[in-house]
Amino acid sequence: MRIDILTVLPEMLESPLGCSILRRAQDKGLAEIHVHNIRDYSTNKHRKVDDYPFGGEAGMVMMIEPVERCISSLRTERHYDEVIFTSPDGEVFSQPMANSMSLLDNIIILCGHYKGVDYRIREHLVTREISIGDYVLTGGELPAAIITDAIVRLIPGAIGDEQSALTDSFQDNLLAPPIYTRPAVYNGWEVPPILLSGHEANIDAWRYEQSLERTRRLRPDLLGE
């Protein structure tokens, strides 16, 4: 899989894209993640990428030319399955979305900034708009990192134990059950005895009941309640 991230602040992505699972996936050749500075595609001598909006609204807008030039340049090199724009008014990112996108080959993620991007980019070049929640951030770099992390960790081989990702919260529309490790007793706080029983069927049933209880209590919307 290849992910190309377009941004005006590439330095914001250096740390999250270069650590942990994302780093290992790249080192193994399972994923390619490339960050492109949109300013490199500006024809302005000052590498300007923003301007005032028509109509007099406050704030600045990402200009159409450098963004279009960057996307078009990448598209001459390969086909992209999705051109994603990170925006607070996009569809809310979810685990099922991450699952389906992890099967794609090439993705572009355009990071929004300022008041957003010239809407013609969204009308003619963007194929999907994604939000990570109902709030506004300084830019789309952090959402892009989150989307990339959620996708790449699902690629076979990215995580040491591939079964681990299949038991994460939201994979079956339930929250994950409580999880414990050694020691079995600490400060008088005990691990549930069922987990020490060695009875696999009973443990599976307990985990399911706990997932259901936690979901009903914390996220009843996942159950349609």
Backbone torsions as a table, in degrees:
resi	resn	phi	psi	omega
1	MET	NA	142.2	175.8
2	ARG	-123.4	132.4	177.0
3	ILE	-123.6	121.6	176.2
4	ASP	-107.3	121.7	-178.1
5	ILE	-108.6	125.9	-178.4
6	LEU	-104.8	125.6	-172.5
7	THR	-151.8	159.8	171.1
8	VAL	-98.6	-4.0	179.9
9	LEU	-133.0	68.8	-176.8
10	PRO	-60.6	-27.0	-178.6
11	GLU	-64.6	-23.8	178.6
12	MET	-67.6	-18.6	-174.3
13	LEU	-102.3	-6.7	-174.8
14	GLU	-60.4	-48.3	-176.1
15	SER	-71.5	-53.0	-176.7
16	PRO	-63.6	-28.3	-178.3
17	LEU	-87.3	-7.9	-175.2
18	GLY	-112.4	18.1	-176.1
19	CYS	-128.4	161.0	166.4
20	SER	53.5	-134.1	-173.7
21	ILE	-62.1	-39.0	179.8
22	LEU	-62.6	-40.9	178.1
23	ARG	-64.8	-44.9	-178.5
24	ARG	-64.9	-39.5	179.5
25	ALA	-62.7	-37.9	178.2
26	GLN	-71.8	-41.5	179.2
27	ASP	-62.3	-33.7	179.8
28	LYS	-81.0	-6.9	-177.6
29	GLY	79.0	15.8	179.7
30	LEU	-82.1	-26.1	-178.5
31	ALA	-144.8	143.4	170.8
32	GLU	-114.4	127.0	178.0
33	ILE	-123.6	118.3	-177.4
34	HIS	-120.5	131.5	179.1
35	VAL	-107.3	129.1	-177.5
36	HIS	-117.5	129.8	177.3
37	ASN	-84.0	114.9	-177.8
38	ILE	-60.1	-27.3	179.5
39	ARG	-61.9	-25.2	178.8
40	ASP	-67.3	-14.5	-177.8
41	TYR	-106.8	8.4	177.4
42	SER	-83.8	139.8	175.9
43	THR	-92.6	0.1	178.0
44	ASN	-77.7	137.0	-176.3
45	LYS	-63.8	-21.8	177.1
46	HIS	-96.9	9.3	-179.8
47	ARG	58.9	36.0	-178.8
48	LYS	-70.5	138.7	-179.3
49	VAL	-128.9	5.3	-178.5
50	ASP	-134.5	158.8	178.3
51	ASP	-155.4	171.0	-179.9
52	TYR	-72.1	146.2	179.6
53	PRO	-76.7	144.5	170.5
54	PHE	-62.7	143.6	177.6
55	GLY	98.4	-9.1	172.5
56	GLY	87.7	8.9	178.9
57	GLU	-67.1	150.2	179.6
58	ALA	-69.3	154.1	176.9
59	GLY	96.4	176.7	-178.3
60	MET	-117.5	158.3	-176.3
61	VAL	-128.4	139.8	174.8
62	MET	-65.0	129.4	-175.7
63	MET	-73.7	152.7	-175.7
64	ILE	-71.1	-38.6	-170.6
65	GLU	-60.7	-56.2	-177.2
66	PRO	-63.6	-34.1	179.3
67	VAL	-68.3	-45.8	-180.0
68	GLU	-63.4	-41.0	-179.7
69	ARG	-63.1	-40.2	179.8
70	CYS	-66.3	-48.8	-179.7
71	ILE	-63.4	-44.1	-179.3
72	SER	-63.7	-38.1	178.3
73	SER	-62.1	-44.3	179.4
74	LEU	-66.3	-37.2	-178.0
75	ARG	-70.0	-19.2	175.4
76	THR	-73.8	-16.8	-176.5
77	GLU	-96.1	-26.3	-177.4
78	ARG	-166.4	166.1	174.3
79	HIS	-85.9	139.1	177.1
80	TYR	-112.5	131.0	-180.0
81	ASP	-71.5	-35.0	179.5
82	GLU	-143.2	143.2	166.6
83	VAL	-116.1	104.7	-171.8
84	ILE	-98.8	137.1	174.4
85	PHE	-113.8	125.1	177.7
86	THR	-82.9	118.8	-174.5
87	SER	-149.7	141.1	179.2
88	PRO	-65.2	-16.1	179.1
89	ASP	-103.3	18.0	175.2
90	GLY	-85.1	-179.3	176.2
91	GLU	-70.5	142.9	-174.7
92	VAL	-73.2	128.5	-178.5
93	PHE	-62.3	142.3	-177.3
94	SER	-145.6	167.0	178.5
95	GLN	-62.1	-43.3	176.5
96	PRO	-58.6	-36.0	177.0
97	MET	-64.9	-43.7	177.9
98	ALA	-61.4	-42.0	179.4
99	ASN	-57.8	-48.7	-176.5
100	SER	-69.6	-37.1	-178.3
101	MET	-73.4	-22.2	178.6
102	SER	-68.4	-13.6	179.9
103	LEU	-92.2	-4.5	-178.4
104	LEU	-81.1	166.8	-179.0
105	ASP	-98.1	-48.1	-175.1
106	ASN	-135.7	131.2	-178.1
107	ILE	-134.4	138.7	168.7
108	ILE	-106.9	134.5	173.0
109	ILE	-120.2	116.0	177.8
110	LEU	-95.0	119.3	-179.0
111	CYS	-83.6	121.5	175.0
112	GLY	-68.7	156.7	178.4
113	HIS	-158.4	167.9	-177.3
114	TYR	54.9	-131.4	177.0
115	LYS	-88.6	4.4	-178.2
116	GLY	123.3	-164.0	-177.7
117	VAL	-115.7	150.9	175.2
118	ASP	-45.4	126.1	-169.7
119	TYR	-61.8	-20.2	178.7
120	ARG	-64.4	-27.8	173.6
121	ILE	-63.7	-43.4	-179.4
122	ARG	-69.4	-33.9	-178.7
123	GLU	-73.6	-36.4	-168.9
124	HIS	-113.7	-20.9	-174.7
125	LEU	-119.1	-33.5	-178.0
126	VAL	-77.5	135.4	178.1
127	THR	-102.9	-18.1	-178.2
128	ARG	-155.3	137.5	177.7
129	GLU	-115.3	129.5	-173.2
130	ILE	-128.4	137.3	174.8
131	SER	-116.4	149.3	174.6
132	ILE	-100.6	5.2	178.0
133	GLY	159.6	168.7	-175.9
134	ASP	-86.7	65.9	176.3
135	TYR	-157.4	167.4	-175.9
136	VAL	-115.2	132.3	176.3
137	LEU	-107.6	171.6	178.7
138	THR	-61.3	-36.7	179.8
139	GLY	-160.0	179.4	-176.3
140	GLY	-90.6	8.2	-177.5
141	GLU	-65.7	-45.1	179.2
142	LEU	-65.9	-44.8	172.9
143	PRO	-57.3	-39.4	178.9
144	ALA	-62.6	-40.5	178.4
145	ALA	-65.4	-40.0	179.3
146	ILE	-64.7	-46.9	179.4
147	ILE	-60.6	-45.1	-179.8
148	THR	-61.8	-44.7	179.7
149	ASP	-61.4	-46.0	-177.7
150	ALA	-63.7	-33.3	-179.6
151	ILE	-77.8	-51.3	-172.0
152	VAL	-64.7	-36.0	-177.8
153	ARG	-65.1	-15.5	-180.0
154	LEU	-89.6	-10.9	179.1
155	ILE	-67.2	128.8	179.9
156	PRO	-52.6	127.4	-179.5
157	GLY	99.5	-16.3	-179.1
158	ALA	-69.9	-37.9	176.4
159	ILE	-104.4	139.2	-177.9
160	GLY	-54.4	-47.7	178.4
161	ASP	-106.7	100.3	-175.3
162	GLU	-62.8	-26.8	179.6
163	GLN	-67.4	-23.2	-178.0
164	SER	-59.3	-43.0	-178.4
165	ALA	-65.3	-26.9	-177.8
166	LEU	-74.8	-14.5	-180.0
167	THR	-107.0	11.0	177.4
168	ASP	-67.4	161.2	172.9
169	SER	-56.5	145.4	174.7
170	PHE	79.7	-11.9	-179.7
171	GLN	-63.6	-34.8	177.4
172	ASP	-116.0	24.8	-179.4
173	ASN	66.9	21.7	175.9
174	LEU	-127.1	154.4	171.5
175	LEU	-75.7	152.0	-179.5
176	ALA	-67.1	150.9	177.9
177	PRO	-75.8	168.3	174.8
178	PRO	-59.9	148.5	-179.6
179	ILE	-134.6	143.3	-173.4
180	TYR	-136.1	161.4	173.7
181	THR	-143.9	-177.8	-177.6
182	ARG	-65.8	148.6	1.4
183	PRO	-81.3	160.2	-178.1
184	ALA	-69.6	-25.4	177.2
185	VAL	-133.4	129.7	178.3
186	TYR	-142.9	123.4	-177.5
187	ASN	54.6	28.1	-178.3
188	GLY	83.5	-1.1	178.2
189	TRP	-88.9	120.3	-171.9
190	GLU	-105.1	145.7	171.0
191	VAL	-72.7	140.3	177.2
192	PRO	-52.5	128.5	-175.8
193	PRO	-55.1	-31.5	-177.3
194	ILE	-57.9	-32.7	-177.6
195	LEU	-73.9	-15.8	179.1
196	LEU	-99.8	-0.1	-173.1
197	SER	-76.7	-26.0	-176.5
198	GLY	79.1	2.0	-179.2
199	HIS	-90.4	99.5	-170.9
200	GLU	-60.4	-43.2	-177.9
201	ALA	-64.5	-43.4	179.0
202	ASN	-66.0	-37.8	178.6
203	ILE	-64.8	-43.3	178.2
204	ASP	-60.9	-42.1	179.3
205	ALA	-64.9	-40.6	178.4
206	TRP	-63.1	-44.1	-179.6
207	ARG	-62.0	-41.3	179.2
208	TYR	-64.5	-44.3	179.3
209	GLU	-61.9	-39.2	178.9
210	GLN	-68.1	-40.3	176.9
211	SER	-61.0	-44.2	-179.8
212	LEU	-63.8	-43.9	-179.2
213	GLU	-64.0	-45.6	-178.6
214	ARG	-65.0	-40.1	179.5
215	THR	-66.1	-43.7	179.9
216	ARG	-63.5	-34.2	-177.5
217	ARG	-82.5	-40.0	-172.7
218	LEU	-100.8	-33.4	-177.6
219	ARG	-138.4	63.7	-178.3
220	PRO	-60.2	-21.2	179.0
221	ASP	-61.8	-28.8	179.2
222	LEU	-67.5	-23.8	179.7
223	LEU	-97.7	-0.7	-177.7
224	GLY	73.1	25.2	-177.5
225	GLU	-101.9	NA	NA
